[in-house]
């Protein structure tokens, strides 16, 4: 089966965008390796997504919380490796989850991690990125100094979703939903050679989510070996489409 590496910040990653891929991949027999900046941390998700962002609402769905609790007890999360020391050639796939709380800047802004992401991209193996995770690809540069995404079709967290979440909660939580001054969509589009052709926003949706048994509320963009998605509501479909691109016999045998 395949080996997949998944980098994470020490805290504040999205519960669903991490735990759902972990659960579906390991359930299918694949190996997941988590990487953090130092390898010493036992990384934890954004706690608001467990308790509820506002009045107990806007958090992860119950099933994703169960998967997260299982992931927290897993061997994989207890044996994280430093992302700077990772030999990316030893993996069949890479998943870049998202998250919007302040701790995500450790992950999204790491030049060392961006270099590892670019290194893996050049191997032309399976890559998946969801929500803010697409920013890592936008910021990862090829040998010419362009984003590795420059010539690919992609989606990411749409501006209307990011703006709506901010407007709904800013009175209580300030800039909690604004990770950076620029919207995710704007930065991702700025990394593309032809954003009008390459960026795919998907159907307008603020509520309906895909589930373990029903993908009708989900949306992904597929471009060869690369799969991207917009938000936690796409996580199940995103992972399933990612898995279809993994080699039957992984490089690890």
N, C-alpha and C positions, 0 to 999 in steps of 0.2 A: 504493500500500500504506500501511499504518498506521505512525504514529510512537508509540513507547512510551518513557516515561521510567522509569528504575529507580534510585532512590537507594541509595547504599552507604556504609558507614563506611570509614575509611581501611584498616582491617584487621579480621579475625575474622568476616567474613560467611560464611555456609554455602556451601561449594563447589557442591553439587548444586542448591540452591534458586536459585542465581544462574546457573550455567553452563548448566543444562538449558534454562531459559526463553530465555536468550540464543541458544543454538544452534538451538532449534526455531523461534524467531521469525525469526532472520536467514535460516535455511534456507528459510523460507516467503516471504522477500522483504521482511519488515517491517524498519523502522529502529529500533534500540535506542539510547537516549541514557542514559549513566550520569551520575549526579550525586553528587558528594561535597561535604563541607562547604565546602571552599575551591576545589575544582576543580583544585588543584595536585597532588594525590596520585595515584599509580598504585595504586589500591586492591588489596589482597591478601586472600585468604580465610584462615580459621583454619588455620594450618599443621598442626595435629594431625589435621585431616580429610584431609590429603594423606598424612601419614606413618603414621596410625593412632593413635587416641586412647589405647588401652591394649593393650600387647603386639601392636601392629600391627593391631588390630581396631577396629571401631566408626567407621571413617572412611568416606569417599566410595567408591562403587563405581568400578571401573576406567574405565568409559565416561564417567562424570561427570568424572573426573580428566583424561581426554583432552580433553573439551570445555573444561575450565578452562584447560588449557595453550593451547588455541587462542584462547580468550577473552583470555588474558594477552597474546597477540601481536596482538590485533585493533586496528583503528583506533578502535573505539568505546571501549575501555578506555584507550587512549592520549589520548583527547580528552574527558575528563570535564569537566563544567561545575559551577559552584558552585550548590548547591541553593537558596540564598537569592536568586539572581538569575534563576532559571528562570522563563520565561513558560509556565505550565502550560497555558494556553489553546491552545498550539501542538501539543498532543499528543492522540492518540486514546485512549491507554490508559496505565495506571500499574501496575507490579508492585512489590510490597513483599516482598523476600525476607527470610528469617530468619537465625538464627545465635545462639549462646548464650554465646560466649566474651566476656571483658571489653571488647574493642574495640567490641562492638555497642552499648554504652551511649552512645557518641558519636552514633549514628544513632537509637536508640530514644528517647533523652532529649532530643533537640534540639527546642526550642520553635519555632525557625524552620522546621524541616522539617515539624513537625506542622501549622503554619499553611499550608504549601504543599500538604500532603496534603489538608487540609480544603478548601482553595481548589479543588483538582482534583475532589474528591468532589462539590462543589456544581455542577460542570459536567454531572453525570449521564452521564459517559462510563465506559468499561470499566475496572474496578478488580480487581486480583488481589492477594491477600495470603496468605502461607504461613508457618506455624510462628510464630516470634516477630514476623514482619512484621505480624501482626494487631494486635499491641500498638500500632503506630503509628496504626492506625485507631481503636483504643479510646481513645487519648490525644488524637487530633485532635478539636477541638471545633467545633460549629456556632455560629450566631449566638446561640443561647439558652444556650450554655455546656454543652450536652450532647455526648456523643460522637457523631461522625457515624454510628457503628454502632448507635446506641441502638434503632433500630426494624428492624434487619436480622437475618436468620438468618446464622449464621457458625459455623465451627469454628476451631481453632487448635491449638497443641501441647497435647495432653491432659495433665492432671495426672499420670496414671499413668505416662506415658512420661517426663516430666521427673523425677518422683520415682525411677523405676526406674534411669534413667541416673545420677542422683546417687548412689544407694545402691551401685550397682555400682562406681563409680570414686572415691568420696570418700576412701577409705583412701589412695589414691595422689595424687589431683588436687584434693582439698579441694572447694571450691565451684565448680569449673569448669563444671558443668552447671546451676548456679543463678545465672542472670544477675541476678536481683533476689530480695529476701526473699520476695515474693509469687510464687506460681506463675502462669504465663502464663494458664492457664485461669481462675483466680480473678479476675485483673484484668480480663480480657476480659468475663467474666460480670458483673462489677460495673459495666461500662459499658452493659449492655443493659437495656432497659425491663422485659423479662420473660424472664430467662435460662432458666427451665424450658422455655419454648416456643421460644426463639430459638437457644439454644446446642445444637449437634449434635456429640456427641463422636465418633461413628463406631464401627465395630467394633473390638473390642480386638485389638491387633496390636503386637508388639514386634520382629518379624523380617522378615516378608514385605514386599517392596517392589515397586511397579510398575516396569516397564522400558520401553524404547523400543518394544517389540513386544507387551507384555502388561500391561494395566491391572488385572488381577484382584486384585492386592495393594494397589491404590490407592483413595483415598477423597477426595472433594471435596464441598463444599456450594455449591450454586448458588442465588443469590437475585437474579433479574433480571440487571442488568449486573455484579453482584459475584460473584466466585468466591474461595473460601477453601479452604485445605488444611492438613494437620496437621504434616507432617514431610517430610524429603527423599524418602521412599518414595512420596510423592504427586506429585512434581514433574512427571513426564511428563504424567499425566492432567490435572493442574492447568493446565499450559501449553496443552494442546490445547483444554480447555474455555474457557480465557481467549480463545484465538484465534477461537473460533466467535462471540464477542461483538464482535469488532472490525468496524468498518465496512468494506465492500468497497472503497470509495474513501475513503481517509483524508483528513483535513482538509488535509494537505499536498499533495494531488493524486495 
